[in-house]
Amino acid sequence: MKFDYSVKEPLNREPPVDELISSFYTEKGAYDRNHGPIPHLDADTHIVHVDGAVENELNLSVAQLKNDFKQHEIVCCLQCAGNRRHTMRTLLKEVEGIDWGDGAVMNCRWRGPKLKDILEKAGPKIPDAKKGHVAFASFQTECQQDTWYGGSIELGRALRDEADVILALEMNGETLPVNHGYPVRVVAPGIAGARSVKWLDRVTAQLEESKNFYQTHDYKILPPDATDQDSASEYWDVTPAIQEMPVNSAIAVPQSGETVRLSPKGTTEIKGYALPSGGGGPVAKVEVSVDDGETWVDAEIVDGPEGRSKWAWVLWKATVKLEKGGRRRFLSRATDVVGQTQCAQPQWNLRGVCYNGYGESRDVAVLRDVPKL
């Protein structure tokens, strides 16, 4: 089998955030997050096993996933739990992990069968779905902290039709790219991207969460007392694994340190993206402040081609009036339809995950445009 990259140096990258918001669908330049090499699998021979606490174990080919189950297309964001980690690191204090900026997120069209339909065919044997879990595993490559990669979500969520959890075979109308999980991956809307396992081999209904390292000892919001790996050791087993992501927004234009030129009317445009909380979408409102949060104005939300989706981001823009001179700080905050509003600054955590403080652009120089004679 062919592999790209390595355990020592996996592919981890994000696009410049101003390029990221240039289109509603992330059709090129999507972020990559990996803990090991990228395998090149053969869709003709690949099998997804469904086992655990089920009446009927299933061994499903990619062709069966495509032809034997109704196909659903959903529009949703996937984001790394460490998205915006750089802001936590620079505004609060040092954290562990890749120094993600605001670009570890993508908004795509995903297509495949619903996990609910597959599980119902297998017949879960866990009477109370609220006490069960569905674990996902890829055994294709060794990872940095484990011999395989896995994660899990609650069985109850997996069985809810409106939760839209799918086994994706397509991304943006095309076959899944190799680096995004070809030939089949999990897409769990509203949940940290770490649970949307790529190169999926196995789906298991069980009474406990996945035992993989990345479910048990990573992607958790540890308490502030956990300041290093030694002090964190007592908290890993008692801290819940991240599932739903918080409401969030980021400013893409202008970026920190840039210079803006005011129009003859003394205005400039601020642009960015906003994300709903895990089950609270769509985004209902985005606000912008140019006076350190003293006052806020509503931004214009730019709807996608099919309107607003529960799981998708929104792009937004705001025209604001400014005085020239000095260095400015611009802020953004989002609110979704269930009333979850982005906070000014979340509590620090060692892994720097789920940062959803106000979107901001700092040290922006403001100049007045000089009319041409």
Secondary structure, 3 states (H helix, E strand, C coil): CCEECCCCCCCCECCCHHHHCCCCCCCCCCCECCCCCEECCCCCCCEEEEEECECCCEEEEHHHHHHCCCEEEEEEEEECCCCCHHHHHHHCCCCCCCCCCCCCEEEEEEEEEEHHHHHHHHCECCCCHHHCEEEEEECCCCCCCCCCEEEEEEHHHHCCHHHCCEEECEECCEECCHHHCCCCEEECCCECHHHCCCCCCEEEEECCCCCCHHHHCCCECCCCCCCCHHHHCCCHHHCCECCECCCEEEEEECCCCCEEEECCCCEEEEEEEEECCCCCCCEEEEEEECCCCCCCEECEEECECCECCCCCCEEEEEEEECCCCCEEEEEEEEEECCCCECECCCCCCCCCCCCCECEEEEEEEEEECCCCC
